[in-house]
Amino acid sequence: MRQLTLLCAVLALCIAAVAQTAAPSASPAGALPKLDRFNVDMVDKSLDPCTDFFQYACSKWMKANPIPPDQSGWGTFSELAIWNVAAVHQTLEDSSEASSPTPIQKKVGDYYASCMDEATINKAGLTPLQPLLDRISNMKNKSQMPEIIAEIHKTIRPANLNFIDAEYQGVLFGFYASADLDDARKMLAVLDQSGMGLPAREFYLKDDDKSKQIRDEYVKYVSHILTLSGEQQAQADSEAKAILSMETAMANAAMDIVLRRIRRTLTINCH
């Protein structure tokens, strides 16, 4: 039954990870954030492009746009992502507040209102997930795990896909569709590393005091998530430690972020 408990815990962690995935905050309500466009003045003409084209093309922009303190990286696409989120948010707000909504606005506004109805969502508790949790609880042996994992992948999708991070955000492994790099008319199935709740393998493997502290706090967090699902504290504490052990084993087998990026580049170049 141990594998069933771990799978249930992984499901709970996936739900928490998806719920916590969010874009950086946008501008105040009613205003879209600033969106940069190509500006030839950002080229540093004092530099020789034949010596270092990157510095020639990007150094002035980088100096004018330091990485925000709440971000791990920053670029023009980061600003575009925030602009897109703000535009969609404003569209949802406008649809929900329209005095004479069109049929489309009515559907969009009602959907948005249902997502923002926290009282009803909290009252429902685990009810929407109960059929899936029951399937996990009713597993008899490990041969049933592939079918359950497939159902979890189908039911709970990551909130976003960031292909330059250390892993895909999914249960046990990443599985998604991507265009064929040689023929965009075709879609291919892609497998990727996944299953770790912490941002990268190094969080599990480093032995410095800060890394140990992060892992200790992570175990407490996992335990808290499990108690929210109805488990007793002692059982939740034990399973949280088991989850850390399982994810550490995954981290030992995972590529670090640099090797993963190199492998992806080689795959693209050799495909």
N, C-alpha and C positions, 0 to 999 in steps of 0.2 A: 504493500500500500504506500510505501515511501514515495515512489515515483508519482502516484496520484496526488499526494499532498504537495509535492514540488510543482507539478503542473498547475494545480489550483493557485499556488502562490505566484507562479510566473504570470498567470492570467491577471491576478490582482495587480501585479507590478506593471503589466502592460497597460491596464486601464489607467493607472496613476500617471504613467509616462505620457500617454496620449493626452490626458486632461491637462498636464502641465506644459505641454508644448505650445508656445505662443510666440508671436512676432514682437519686436520691440514696440514700445508705445508710440503712437502717432501724435499728430498735433491736436490741439483742443477741438472739441466737437464743432462740426460745421466748417472746418478748414482742412484742406489737404496739405500735407507737408510739402516742403520745397523739393522740386524735382530738377536735377541738373540735366543739361543737354550738352552735346559736344561743343567745346569752346576751343578754338585754335589758339587762343591766348594762353592756355594752360600748357602748351608745349614750351619747354625750356630751350630757347634758341641759343643760349650761351653754351650749350653742350653740343658735342659732335655726335649725331645719331649713328655714325659708322663705328664709334667707339663703344657706346653703351646706349642702345636705342630705348631700353626700358627707362633709364633715368631721363633721357631726352623727352620721352612721351609722358611719363608719369610722376616725376619727382615733384613738380610744382603742385599737382593735385594732391599728392600724398601729404605734403607740408600743410596744405590748406584744409585737409580733411583727416585729422588724427582719428585713431580708432576710439570710438566712444567707450567709456569705462565699463558699460554693461555688455559689451560685445567682444567676442574672441577674434573677430576679423571684420574688415570693412571695405566696401568698394561701391562703385556706382550701382551695381545690381542690388546691393543691400538697401540703398535708398529707394530704388524702384520697387523692391518687395514691400517696403513700408508704405509707399504711395499706393500700391495695389490694395493692400489690406485696408488702408484708410478709405479708398474709393469704394470698396465693397461695403465697408461698415456704414459709410454715409448713405449708400443706396438702400441698405437694410433699414436704417433709421428713417429715411424719407418714406419708404414703403409702409412701414408700420405706423407712421404718423399722418399719412395722407388722409384728408377729410373725405375725399371722394375717390377712393383708389380704383384703378383699372383692375380688370380680372387678374392680370399678372402681379400687380402690386399687392393685391389681396392675398394671393398665394404666398408671395415672398414675405409679406408682413406677418401673416399667420405663422409661417414656419419660424421666422426669427423670434416672434413672441413666445412660441413654445420652447425654443432653446433658452430663452432668457427667464423663463418661469422657474426660478430656483426653488421656490416653495414646493411646487408640484414635483419637481425632479427629486428633491431631498425626501419628500414624503414617499415616493415610489421606492426609494432605497435600492435594494438588490433585485427587486422584482423583474425588471427588464432582462437582467442577466441570469435569472434563476434557471431557465431551461438549459443554458450552457453549463452552469455550475452543477446541475443535476446530472448531466451527461458525464462530467468529470467524476463526480462522486460514484456513479454507477459503473465505472470501468472495472473490469475484472482482472485484466492482465495487460502487460506492456504492449502486446500486439495491437491493442486498440488505440495506442497513442497517436500513430500517424493520422488517423481519421479525425481525432479530437483536435490535434494541432492544426490540421487543414481547416477545420471549422472555425477555430480561433482566428486564423489568418483571414478567413473570409468575413468574419463578423466584426473584428476590431482592426481597423486600418490605422496606420500611423497618421498623425495630423499633418505631417509634412515629410518630404524626402530630401535630405541634404547629403548628396553623394560625395562631399569632400570631408565628411565627418568620419569617425573611426569605425562606424558600423551602420547598418540599416536598423531602423527602429521597429523591431518585430519580435515575435516569440520564437526563441531558440535559433532561428535562422531567418535570413531575409529572402523573400520570394516575391518578385514583381515582374511586370512586363516592360520592355524597353525596345525602341526601334532598332532594327538591324543596322549596324554601322555602315554596311555596304549597300543596303537597299532599304530606304526609309518606308517603302510600301509594306514591309514585313515587320511584325512584332514578335519578339523572342522572349522566352522565359529566362529570367536571370536569378541566379542564386547568389547570396551574399552572406557575410558573417553577421551575427546578431546574437541577442540573448543576454547581453550585459546591461545592467541598470545604470552603472556608472559611465561617465562619458567616454572612457578609453581603457585599454588593457593596463596601462601604466598605473591607474588608480588601484588596481588589485595587486600589482607585483612590486611596486616600490616599497622599501622598508623604512623610510624616514618617518619621523614623528608625525608630520603633517598628514602623510598618506594613511598612517595607522588611525589617526583621529577621524579622518574622512570615512574610513571603513567602519569604525565604531558607530559613528553617527548614521551611516547608511543602514547598518543592522537595526538600529533603533527605529529608523524610518520604515523599513520593511515590516518590522514587527507591528508598528502602529497601523499600517495599511491592513495587515492581516486581522488585527483586532476589530477594525472597522467592518470587516467582512463577517464578523460574528465569532471569531475564534477566541478561546480563552487566552489570557496573557502568557501563561507558561508555555502553551503549545505554540503560540505565535513567536515567542522568543526563540524556541528551539528550531522552528522552521525557518526563521530569518537567518540563523547561523548556517543552516543547511543550504539555503539559497546562496549565501555568500560563497560557501565552499564550491557549489556547482558553477557559479559564475566565474570564480577564480580558475577553475579547470578550463572553462571556455577561454578566459583571457590568456592562459598559457598556450593555447592552441591558435590564438588569433594573431593576425598580422598587426604590427604597429601602424600608426597613421601614415608614416612616410612610405613604408614598404607597400601598404595597400594602394597608396596614390601611384607609386611607380608601377605596380602590377596592372592597375587600371589603364595607365598610359600605354604600357606595353601591349595590353589587350587591344586597345584602340588602334595602335600603330600596326599590329600584326594581323588584325582581323581580316 
